[in-house]
Amino acid sequence: MIEISIIPTKNKGIKGKLLKSVCKYVLKKMGIIKKGNHLFLDIAFISREKMRELNKKYRGIDRATTSLCFPFFERANSSPVHLGQILLCEEVIRKRGELHGVGFERELMDVLIHSLLHLIGYDHKKDKEREKMRNIQREFLKELMRRFS
């Protein structure tokens, strides 16, 4: 079982059901959700200004980004497990979706998949890791787009 808390956003267009479905899909496919375990995940939408501040503080980059992840996850056999927290910036995600010509919901799913992969230990600092992570992300997004279209 997974419990996902979503700190509400001012925009009613962001559907909690979509976010939860994406999370459950990715975590099941990656073998994180298993029968009998109990997981927690926090998702919060924050302002562009707050995202910029946190991105500078934690990554040394002085600009807003689509998301920041704070993993708490360790491959422990005990339950419950708090996977971590994902911070999302609606404004940056919307702009990036427009820039790519894909729309907000598709971009949100892509960013969330990417963030979840980070929470469970994937990274893209090296070319090989980046390519592996991108391939997983593309595969999951393709399947989720089929499900939600």
PLY file of the C-alpha trace (Angstrom):
ply
format ascii 1.0
element vertex 149
property float x
property float y
property float z
element edge 148
property int vertex1
property int vertex2
end_header
0.00 0.00 0.00
1.18 3.52 -0.73
-0.07 6.71 0.84
0.56 9.83 -1.21
-0.06 13.21 0.34
-0.45 16.07 -2.09
-0.29 19.59 -0.79
-3.00 21.36 -2.79
-2.33 23.90 -5.45
-4.37 26.99 -6.25
-5.05 25.62 -9.73
-7.96 23.20 -9.76
-6.66 21.75 -13.05
-4.09 19.64 -11.26
-5.79 16.37 -10.49
-4.62 14.40 -7.51
-5.90 11.22 -9.15
-3.51 11.71 -12.08
-0.54 12.30 -9.77
-1.36 9.26 -7.65
-1.86 7.06 -10.73
1.53 8.07 -12.14
3.23 7.42 -8.80
1.64 4.02 -8.35
2.44 2.98 -11.92
6.12 3.96 -11.71
6.69 2.52 -8.25
5.00 -0.78 -9.17
6.98 -1.10 -12.40
10.21 -0.43 -10.52
9.39 -3.08 -7.91
9.08 -0.63 -5.03
5.42 -1.33 -4.29
5.12 -4.92 -3.18
2.44 -6.88 -1.42
2.50 -6.19 2.29
4.73 -3.12 2.31
3.52 0.30 3.40
4.97 3.36 1.70
4.59 7.10 2.12
5.32 9.86 -0.39
4.82 13.61 -0.15
4.23 15.86 -3.16
4.01 19.63 -2.78
3.50 22.43 -5.27
5.56 25.51 -4.52
5.93 28.94 -6.09
8.53 29.85 -8.67
10.26 32.09 -6.12
10.42 29.35 -3.48
11.67 26.84 -6.06
14.44 29.23 -7.10
15.43 29.77 -3.48
15.55 26.03 -2.73
17.34 25.19 -5.98
20.04 27.72 -5.08
20.30 26.45 -1.51
20.46 22.72 -2.30
21.98 22.59 -5.80
23.79 25.91 -6.11
21.73 26.85 -9.19
20.11 30.30 -9.04
16.99 29.66 -11.11
13.64 27.97 -10.70
13.36 24.38 -11.90
10.46 22.01 -12.52
11.12 19.84 -9.48
13.33 19.05 -6.55
13.47 15.67 -4.84
14.44 14.84 -1.32
14.77 11.07 -1.03
14.38 9.36 2.31
14.17 5.93 0.74
16.51 3.14 1.65
15.97 -0.42 0.49
14.86 -1.57 3.90
12.77 -4.64 4.57
10.83 -2.86 7.27
7.53 -1.15 6.69
6.36 1.61 6.65
8.91 3.39 4.48
8.84 7.10 3.69
10.14 7.40 0.13
10.67 11.14 0.35
9.32 14.44 -0.87
8.87 15.83 -4.36
8.53 19.58 -4.79
6.95 20.71 -8.06
6.72 24.18 -9.58
3.52 24.45 -11.60
4.57 27.66 -13.35
7.87 26.23 -14.63
6.21 22.95 -15.66
3.53 24.85 -17.60
6.11 26.98 -19.40
8.22 23.96 -20.25
5.15 22.13 -21.56
4.32 25.10 -23.78
7.94 25.34 -24.96
7.93 21.64 -25.93
4.43 21.88 -27.41
3.10 19.05 -25.25
0.79 20.73 -22.75
0.77 20.85 -19.00
-0.51 17.39 -18.05
1.97 15.52 -20.25
4.85 17.64 -18.98
3.69 17.13 -15.39
3.68 13.35 -15.89
7.17 13.48 -17.41
8.55 15.58 -14.55
6.88 13.34 -11.95
8.28 10.16 -13.52
11.74 11.76 -13.57
11.38 12.82 -9.92
10.23 9.38 -8.80
13.22 7.77 -10.49
15.47 10.14 -8.55
13.72 9.23 -5.30
14.49 5.55 -5.78
18.14 6.12 -6.61
18.48 6.90 -10.32
20.72 9.75 -11.40
21.97 11.32 -14.60
25.40 12.64 -13.71
27.13 10.17 -16.04
26.20 9.57 -19.69
25.43 5.88 -19.18
23.18 6.60 -16.17
21.50 9.45 -18.04
20.65 7.24 -21.00
19.29 4.45 -18.80
17.14 6.89 -16.85
15.88 8.58 -20.04
14.91 5.24 -21.57
12.91 4.22 -18.51
11.29 7.66 -18.37
10.30 7.55 -22.06
8.88 4.04 -21.77
6.79 4.91 -18.72
5.55 8.20 -20.21
4.55 6.46 -23.44
2.51 3.87 -21.50
0.92 6.45 -19.22
-0.02 8.66 -22.18
-1.83 5.67 -23.69
-3.68 5.08 -20.44
-4.75 8.70 -19.99
-5.57 9.64 -23.59
0 1
1 2
2 3
3 4
4 5
5 6
6 7
7 8
8 9
9 10
10 11
11 12
12 13
13 14
14 15
15 16
16 17
17 18
18 19
19 20
20 21
21 22
22 23
23 24
24 25
25 26
26 27
27 28
28 29
29 30
30 31
31 32
32 33
33 34
34 35
35 36
36 37
37 38
38 39
39 40
40 41
41 42
42 43
43 44
44 45
45 46
46 47
47 48
48 49
49 50
50 51
51 52
52 53
53 54
54 55
55 56
56 57
57 58
58 59
59 60
60 61
61 62
62 63
63 64
64 65
65 66
66 67
67 68
68 69
69 70
70 71
71 72
72 73
73 74
74 75
75 76
76 77
77 78
78 79
79 80
80 81
81 82
82 83
83 84
84 85
85 86
86 87
87 88
88 89
89 90
90 91
91 92
92 93
93 94
94 95
95 96
96 97
97 98
98 99
99 100
100 101
101 102
102 103
103 104
104 105
105 106
106 107
107 108
108 109
109 110
110 111
111 112
112 113
113 114
114 115
115 116
116 117
117 118
118 119
119 120
120 121
121 122
122 123
123 124
124 125
125 126
126 127
127 128
128 129
129 130
130 131
131 132
132 133
133 134
134 135
135 136
136 137
137 138
138 139
139 140
140 141
141 142
142 143
143 144
144 145
145 146
146 147
147 148
